[in-house]
Amino acid sequence: MRRAALALFAALACSHAEDRVKTASGSQASGSTEGAPQDEAAAVGESERSGALTAKPRSKVGGEGTEHPPPGSPADVRTAAEAPAAAANEAPVLALPPSQKPMVTIALRFTSGAVDDPKGQAGITSLAARVMSEGGTQSLDARSLLLALFPMATSIGARVDKELTTFSATVHRENLEKLLPILLDVVAHPRWDPREFARLRDAAVIDVEKRLRQGDDENLGKEALGEILYRGHPYGRLTDGHVADLKALTLEDVKAHAAKVFTADRLTVGIAGGYPQGLPERAAAALAGLPKAGPDRAAIPQQRPHGPRYLLIEKQGDATAISCGFPWQLSHKDPDWAALSVARSAFGEHRQFNGRLMQRLREQRGLNYGDYAYIEHFQQQGGNAATVQLGRARHQQDFTVWLRPVQNENRLFALRAALHELSRSLDAEPFADDEVQQTKGFLDGYLLLFDQTDARKLGYALDGDFLGQPDFLQKWRAAVREVSAAEVNAAWKKWVKPDALECVLVGPGMDEVKRALIADAETPMRYQKDAQGNVPEKPAALLEADRAVNRTSFGARGDQDVVIVPVEQIFE
């Protein structure tokens, strides 16, 4: 009986939530709503039916009178600039050809991000997007929003980066007509509930104070590196915000900021999957009531490397996280991109074992879990290297090396080993022909994994539209096949500058680390003992390589080049 009662209660709750899901009415600017039709059979698949969301055709893809390309045909994607504006005040549309797949992805991408955070309000764009996506709409409070999305097996995500913010959701096409008005209301008619604002602001503060500072040394180091690389630059503040700034924000601050940055002139609507005809136009028309325009977008100047060389974050722990890098101007359009991607992969591909760093630091010496290099900004977030990068396109990029936490006794040897390997790759040990051919073969298949789903394809299409580089993955894969070992080494030597690296170390005993860095003191490799308490004998070649590593300079030029900061002061 008790189980039956609980089941009945859950069914009633879901039914109640579905009843509260409403479609937007024809008067989008006023934000009025009408109840959604309940006929499941008529919800999706009828191109004539658009509920209360109607619009004149405006896109070259999916408009009335336009035939859809057959499934499997080349992606006839129109960029936002190419889509003709048949109706005033409608957002540009970037729609992939509809497929026969059952899932539909809708992405509402704004060219707004952390670069738009005013001075003293670091994190306001991120907080605004979170309150919009999680705090409810005018039709649904936060709890009702969750209850409405749960039966559809979907959620509404808000990804905020330096220059972009993307609200998106993927849903089965049978639930599309239920999801669409909710997603549009998240952007056009957020609830701005004071209680939800306070909850989410507190959560943002806790995320920086507790999760990032105390529980995530790897990302703490990577985010701190981002701030020192971009001091004085629009990228130079943590996207999630600084503690004091977040605590000072009010609901009125966030509402006013959202009205400035989430505007019609910054919006592109992206659609992919098995969507019905006319969906892109309906979504664009439904968002016509957004504020028309805000302030001019922030300029993104070229950033150049600068000191100090080392930031040491004093934090108790059994291991030390290490991140190094420098800013550069490499872009997807650059002729050297493909060659550099091969060199990067041979040196240290993310979560792969083919790179020199992984082989020589982890496999030969057992220093840590992983060691990687990147030729553009990389966001560590779970194990999905391909998807997590979408919606993070940037006009300023950086080269970075990431050493996952190393036991404190070997942290400086590990840092030295990475610097040593980087220097050798540019001079004494360039990438060999067979190494390049093997890496090219790996990338030829690996890049196919990046856009396995329509959602991923849409993400890359939107990023390519933003950067003016359509069909980026296809062009990248084709270029990799043609590049030679000589071109790989020439590009690597041209772009990579070890002397420009700035490094962040997160761990304990940083006074001692500072003295060793400045003095270029010897930092011997301490190998682990076996079960009997003995250090297994190592090959003579490895021990000779260890001695060469210890002859590598840290490059610190004096006391002013090594700064120690308590963890409590980071992102404050």
C-alpha positions in Angstrom: 0.0 0.0 0.0 2.8 2.4 0.9 4.5 1.8 -2.4 1.3 2.3 -4.3 0.6 5.5 -2.5 4.1 6.8 -3.2 3.8 5.9 -6.9 0.4 7.7 -7.1 1.9 10.8 -5.4 4.8 10.8 -7.9 2.4 10.5 -10.8 0.3 13.3 -9.6 3.3 15.5 -9.0 4.6 14.9 -12.6 1.1 15.5 -14.0 0.8 18.7 -12.0 4.2 19.8 -13.4 3.2 19.1 -16.9 0.0 21.1 -16.5 2.1 24.1 -15.6 4.3 23.9 -18.7 3.0 26.6 -21.0 3.8 27.8 -24.5 4.4 31.4 -25.2 1.6 33.3 -26.8 1.7 35.4 -29.9 2.5 38.5 -27.8 6.2 37.7 -27.1 7.2 41.1 -26.1 4.6 41.3 -23.3 5.6 37.8 -22.0 2.0 36.6 -21.7 1.5 32.8 -22.0 -1.2 30.3 -23.0 -1.6 26.7 -21.9 0.1 24.1 -24.1 -1.9 21.7 -26.1 -2.0 18.3 -24.4 -2.4 16.1 -27.5 0.9 14.1 -27.5 0.2 12.7 -31.0 0.0 16.1 -32.5 3.0 17.6 -30.7 5.8 16.9 -33.1 6.3 16.0 -36.8 3.6 18.2 -38.3 5.5 21.0 -40.1 2.4 23.2 -40.3 1.8 23.1 -36.6 3.7 25.7 -34.6 1.5 26.3 -31.6 1.6 29.9 -30.6 5.2 30.3 -31.8 5.0 31.4 -35.4 7.3 33.3 -37.6 7.8 34.2 -41.3 10.6 32.1 -42.9 14.0 33.7 -42.7 16.7 31.1 -42.8 18.0 29.3 -45.8 17.6 26.1 -43.8 14.2 24.7 -42.8 12.0 27.7 -44.0 8.6 27.2 -45.6 8.9 26.3 -49.3 12.5 25.1 -48.7 13.2 21.4 -49.1 15.3 19.8 -46.3 18.5 18.2 -47.5 18.2 14.4 -47.3 19.7 12.7 -44.2 23.4 12.0 -44.7 23.9 14.8 -47.2 26.7 17.3 -46.6 26.0 19.9 -43.9 24.5 22.8 -45.7 25.0 25.1 -42.8 24.4 28.8 -43.1 26.3 31.1 -40.8 24.5 33.8 -38.9 25.8 36.4 -41.3 24.5 34.4 -44.3 21.0 33.9 -43.0 18.7 36.6 -44.6 16.6 38.7 -42.2 13.1 38.3 -43.6 11.5 39.7 -40.5 12.7 42.6 -38.3 14.1 41.9 -34.9 14.6 38.2 -35.4 17.8 36.5 -34.2 20.1 35.0 -36.7 19.7 31.2 -37.1 22.3 28.6 -37.6 20.6 25.3 -38.4 22.1 22.0 -39.4 20.2 19.9 -41.9 17.4 18.0 -40.1 18.3 14.3 -39.5 16.2 11.2 -38.9 17.6 10.9 -35.4 15.1 11.2 -32.5 16.9 13.8 -30.5 16.8 17.6 -31.1 19.3 20.1 -29.7 18.5 23.8 -29.4 21.2 26.3 -28.4 20.8 30.0 -27.7 24.2 31.5 -28.0 25.0 35.0 -26.9 28.3 36.7 -27.7 28.5 37.7 -24.1 30.7 36.3 -21.3 33.1 37.1 -18.5 34.7 39.9 -20.5 31.5 41.8 -20.0 31.8 41.7 -16.1 32.2 45.3 -14.9 35.1 46.0 -12.6 34.3 44.9 -9.1 31.6 42.5 -10.3 33.6 39.5 -11.4 31.3 36.6 -12.0 28.1 38.6 -12.6 27.5 37.1 -16.1 28.0 33.6 -14.9 25.7 34.2 -11.9 23.0 35.8 -14.2 23.0 32.8 -16.5 22.8 30.4 -13.6 19.8 32.3 -12.1 18.1 32.3 -15.4 18.6 28.6 -16.1 18.0 27.3 -12.6 15.9 29.9 -10.8 12.7 29.5 -12.8 10.7 31.4 -15.3 7.7 33.7 -15.0 5.5 30.6 -15.6 7.4 28.1 -13.5 9.2 28.5 -10.2 12.5 26.7 -9.7 10.9 23.5 -8.3 8.3 23.4 -11.0 11.0 23.9 -13.6 12.8 20.8 -12.4 9.6 18.8 -12.2 8.7 19.8 -15.8 12.1 18.9 -17.2 12.5 15.6 -15.4 9.8 13.5 -17.3 11.4 14.8 -20.5 14.8 13.4 -19.4 16.5 16.7 -20.1 17.9 19.7 -18.5 18.7 23.3 -19.5 22.4 24.1 -19.3 24.0 27.5 -19.2 27.7 27.5 -20.2 29.5 30.8 -19.6 33.1 31.4 -20.9 35.1 34.5 -21.6 33.3 35.7 -24.7 30.3 33.4 -25.0 27.2 32.3 -23.0 25.1 29.4 -24.4 21.8 28.2 -23.1 21.0 24.7 -24.5 19.0 21.6 -24.1 18.7 18.3 -26.0 15.4 16.4 -25.9 13.5 13.6 -27.7 11.5 15.1 -30.5 8.3 13.8 -28.9 8.9 16.2 -26.1 10.1 19.1 -28.2 6.8 21.1 -28.0 6.9 20.9 -24.2 10.6 21.9 -23.9 10.7 24.7 -26.5 8.5 27.3 -24.6 10.4 26.5 -21.4 13.8 27.0 -22.9 12.7 30.3 -24.6 11.2 31.5 -21.3 14.4 30.9 -19.5 16.1 33.4 -21.7 13.2 35.8 -22.5 11.2 35.6 -19.2 13.3 34.6 -16.3 11.7 34.6 -12.9 14.3 36.6 -10.9 13.1 35.1 -7.7 14.9 36.8 -4.7 15.2 33.5 -2.8 16.6 31.6 -5.8 19.0 34.5 -6.4 20.3 34.3 -2.8 20.6 30.6 -3.0 22.5 30.5 -6.2 24.8 33.5 -5.2 25.7 31.6 -2.0 26.3 28.5 -4.1 28.6 30.4 -6.4 30.6 31.8 -3.4 30.8 28.3 -1.8 32.0 26.9 -5.2 35.0 29.2 -5.2 35.7 29.2 -1.5 35.3 25.5 -0.8 35.3 23.5 -4.0 37.9 25.4 -6.0 40.2 26.5 -3.1 40.0 23.5 -0.9 38.9 20.5 -2.9 40.2 20.9 -6.5 43.9 21.7 -6.6 44.2 20.9 -10.3 41.6 23.4 -11.4 42.7 25.9 -8.8 46.2 25.9 -10.4 44.8 26.1 -13.9 42.4 28.9 -13.1 45.1 30.8 -11.2 47.4 30.4 -14.2 44.7 31.9 -16.4 44.5 35.0 -14.2 48.3 35.6 -14.1 48.6 35.0 -17.9 45.9 37.6 -18.5 46.7 40.2 -15.9 45.3 43.6 -17.2 43.4 41.8 -20.0 39.6 41.3 -20.3 40.2 37.5 -19.7 42.0 38.2 -16.5 39.3 37.3 -13.9 37.9 34.0 -13.0 34.7 33.4 -15.0 32.9 32.1 -11.9 33.8 35.2 -10.0 35.7 36.5 -7.0 34.4 35.9 -3.6 34.1 39.5 -2.4 32.5 40.6 -5.7 30.0 37.8 -5.7 29.0 38.6 -2.1 28.4 42.2 -3.0 26.1 41.5 -5.9 22.3 42.2 -5.6 19.4 40.9 -7.6 19.0 44.3 -9.2 22.6 44.3 -10.3 22.2 40.9 -11.9 18.9 41.8 -13.6 20.3 45.0 -15.0 23.4 43.2 -16.3 21.4 40.5 -18.0 19.4 43.1 -19.8 22.6 44.6 -21.1 24.4 41.4 -22.3 21.7 39.0 -23.2 20.3 41.1 -26.1 18.9 40.3 -29.5 21.9 41.7 -31.3 24.2 39.2 -29.5 22.0 36.2 -30.0 22.3 33.3 -32.5 19.8 30.4 -32.5 21.3 27.0 -33.2 19.2 23.9 -34.1 20.3 20.3 -34.8 18.8 16.8 -34.9 15.5 15.5 -36.0 13.6 18.7 -35.7 10.4 19.6 -37.6 10.3 22.1 -40.5 9.9 25.7 -39.3 11.4 25.2 -35.8 14.4 27.5 -36.3 12.2 30.4 -37.4 9.7 29.8 -34.6 12.5 29.9 -32.0 14.0 33.1 -33.5 10.7 34.9 -33.7 9.8 33.9 -30.1 12.9 35.7 -28.9 12.2 39.0 -30.7 11.1 40.5 -27.4 14.6 40.5 -26.0 16.2 43.9 -25.4 17.4 45.0 -28.8 21.0 46.0 -28.0 23.3 46.8 -25.1 26.8 48.3 -24.8 29.4 47.5 -27.4 31.2 44.2 -27.0 34.5 44.3 -25.1 37.6 44.5 -27.3 40.0 41.6 -27.0 43.5 42.9 -27.3 46.6 40.8 -28.0 48.2 39.6 -24.7 51.9 39.1 -24.5 53.9 37.0 -22.0 55.1 38.8 -18.8 56.4 38.0 -15.3 56.6 37.0 -12.6 57.6 33.6 -13.7 56.2 31.6 -10.8 53.1 31.9 -8.6 53.3 29.5 -5.6 50.0 28.9 -3.8 50.5 27.8 -0.2 48.0 25.1 0.6 48.3 22.0 2.7 48.3 18.7 0.9 50.2 15.5 0.1 50.8 16.5 -3.5 51.4 19.5 -5.7 49.5 20.5 -8.8 51.5 22.2 -11.6 50.3 24.3 -14.5 52.5 26.3 -16.9 51.7 28.4 -20.0 51.9 31.6 -22.0 49.5 33.5 -24.2 49.8 33.5 -28.0 47.9 34.4 -31.1 47.4 31.0 -32.7 43.9 30.5 -34.2 42.1 27.8 -36.1 42.7 29.8 -39.3 46.4 29.8 -38.9 48.3 27.8 -41.5 50.4 26.3 -38.6 47.4 24.9 -36.8 47.5 21.4 -38.2 51.2 21.1 -37.8 51.1 22.3 -34.2 48.3 19.9 -33.4 50.4 17.0 -34.5 53.4 18.3 -32.4 51.2 18.9 -29.4 49.7 15.3 -29.7 53.2 13.8 -30.0 54.3 15.8 -27.0 51.3 15.3 -24.7 47.7 14.7 -25.9 45.0 15.0 -23.3 44.3 11.7 -21.5 46.3 9.7 -24.1 49.5 7.7 -23.7 51.2 8.5 -27.0 52.8 11.7 -25.8 56.4 12.1 -24.6 55.3 13.7 -21.4 53.0 10.8 -20.5 55.5 8.2 -21.5 58.5 9.8 -19.7 57.0 11.3 -16.6 54.3 8.8 -15.8 55.2 5.5 -17.5 59.0 5.6 -17.0 59.2 7.3 -13.7 55.7 6.9 -12.1 55.5 10.5 -11.1 51.8 11.1 -11.4 48.5 10.2 -13.2 48.9 12.3 -16.3 50.9 15.0 -18.1 49.6 16.9 -21.1 50.0 19.9 -23.4 47.5 22.1 -25.1 47.7 24.6 -28.0 44.4 26.4 -27.1 42.5 27.0 -23.9 41.4 23.7 -22.4 38.7 23.3 -19.7 39.1 20.3 -17.5 35.6 19.0 -16.7 35.2 15.3 -16.4 36.5 12.9 -19.0 34.8 14.2 -22.2 37.6 16.1 -23.8 35.6 16.8 -27.0 32.2 18.1 -25.8 33.5 20.2 -22.9 35.3 22.5 -25.2 32.2 23.6 -27.1 30.9 27.1 -26.4 34.4 28.2 -25.3 35.7 29.7 -28.5 38.1 32.6 -27.9 39.9 35.3 -29.9 42.9 35.1 -27.7 44.6 31.8 -27.0 47.4 30.2 -24.9 49.8 27.3 -24.9 49.8 25.3 -21.6 51.4 22.3 -20.0 49.5 20.5 -17.2 51.1 18.1 -14.8 48.6 16.4 -12.6 49.4 16.4 -8.9 52.9 15.0 -8.0 54.1 13.8 -4.6 55.7 16.8 -2.9 59.2 15.1 -2.8 59.2 14.9 -6.6 57.3 18.0 -7.6 60.3 20.1 -8.6 61.8 17.2 -10.5 58.6 16.8 -12.4 58.5 20.4 -13.3 62.1 20.3 -14.4 61.4 17.1 -16.4 58.6 18.9 -18.3 60.8 21.9 -19.0 63.6 19.6 -20.1 61.4 17.6 -22.5 60.0 20.8 -24.0 63.4 22.2 -24.6 64.6 18.9 -26.2 61.6 18.8 -28.5 62.7 22.1 -29.9 66.4 21.3 -30.3 68.2 18.1 -29.4 65.2 15.8 -30.0 62.8 17.1 -32.7 59.8 14.9 -33.6 61.0 12.0 -35.8 59.3 11.0 -39.1 57.9 7.8 -37.7 56.7 9.6 -34.6 54.9 12.2 -36.8 53.4 9.5 -39.0 52.1 7.5 -36.0 50.6 10.7 -34.5 48.9 11.6 -37.7 47.3 8.2 -37.9 46.1 8.6 -34.3 44.6 12.0 -35.0 43.0 10.9 -38.2 40.7 8.6 -36.2 40.6 10.6 -33.0 39.2 13.7 -34.5 36.2 11.7 -35.7 35.1 11.3 -32.1 34.7 15.0 -31.6 31.4 15.3 -33.5 29.7 12.0 -33.1 26.3 13.5 -32.2 24.2 16.2 -33.6 24.7 18.2 -30.4 28.4 18.2 -30.9 28.1 19.0 -34.6 26.0 22.0 -33.6 28.5 23.1 -31.0 31.4 23.1 -33.5 29.2 24.9 -36.1 28.4 27.6 -33.6 32.0 28.0 -32.6 33.1 28.1 -36.2 30.5 30.7 -36.9 31.8 32.9 -34.1 35.4 32.5 -35.2 34.7 32.7 -38.9 36.0 29.2 -39.5 33.2 26.9 -40.8 33.8 23.2 -41.1 36.7 23.4 -38.8 37.0 19.8 -37.9 36.8 18.6 -41.5 39.5 21.1 -42.5 41.7 20.2 -39.6 41.5 16.5 -40.3 42.3 17.0 -44.0 45.3 19.3 -43.2 46.7 16.8 -40.7 47.0 14.2 -43.4 49.1 16.4 -45.6 51.5 17.9 -43.0 55.1 16.7 -43.0 57.6 16.1 -40.1 59.6 19.1 -41.3 56.5 21.3 -41.1 55.6 19.9 -37.7 59.0 20.7 -36.2 59.2 24.1 -37.9 55.9 25.2 -36.6 56.6 23.9 -33.1 60.0 25.8 -33.0 58.4 28.9 -34.4 55.6 29.1 -31.8 56.7 27.4 -28.6 58.9 29.6 -26.3 60.0 27.9 -23.1 61.4 31.1 -21.7 58.0 32.7 -21.8 56.3 30.1 -19.6 54.7 31.2 -16.4 53.9 28.5 -13.8 51.6 28.0 -10.9 52.3 25.4 -8.2 49.7 24.5 -5.6 50.9 22.7 -2.5 52.6 23.1 0.9 56.1 24.3 1.9 56.3 27.0 -0.7 59.1 28.9 1.1 61.4 26.0 0.4 60.1 25.7 -3.2 60.9 29.4 -3.8 64.5 29.0 -2.5 65.0 26.0 -4.8 63.6 27.8 -7.8 65.8 30.9 -7.4 68.9 28.9 -6.6 68.3 26.3 -9.3 69.1 23.8 -6.6 69.4 20.1 -7.4 66.1 18.3 -7.2 66.9 14.5 -7.4 64.2 12.0 -8.5 63.1 9.8 -5.6 61.8 6.5 -6.9 59.2 4.6 -5.0 60.3 1.6 -2.9 58.9 -1.9 -3.5 57.1 -4.0 -0.9 60.4 -5.0 0.7 61.5 -1.4 1.1 64.0 -1.4 -1.7 64.2 0.9 -4.7 64.2 -1.3 -7.8 67.3 -0.9 -10.0 66.7 1.5 -12.9 68.1 1.4 -16.4 71.4 3.3 -16.8 69.9 5.4 -19.6 67.0 6.5 -17.4 69.4 7.6 -14.6 71.5 9.5 -17.1 68.3 11.2 -18.3 67.5 12.1 -14.7 70.9 13.8 -14.3 70.2 15.8 -17.5 66.9 16.9 -16.1 68.6 18.2 -13.0 70.9 20.4 -15.2 67.8 22.2 -16.6 67.3 25.7 -15.2 64.0 26.7 -13.7 64.5 30.2 -15.3 63.6 32.2 -12.2 65.5 35.5 -12.4 65.4 36.5 -8.8 63.2 37.0 -5.7 60.8 39.2 -7.7 60.2 36.4 -10.1 58.7 34.0 -7.6 55.5 35.1 -5.6 53.9 33.2 -2.8 50.2 33.6 -2.0 48.1 31.9 0.7 45.3 29.9 -0.9 42.7 32.0 1.1 43.7 35.1 -1.0 43.2 33.4 -4.4 40.1 34.7 -6.1 39.1 36.7 -3.1 
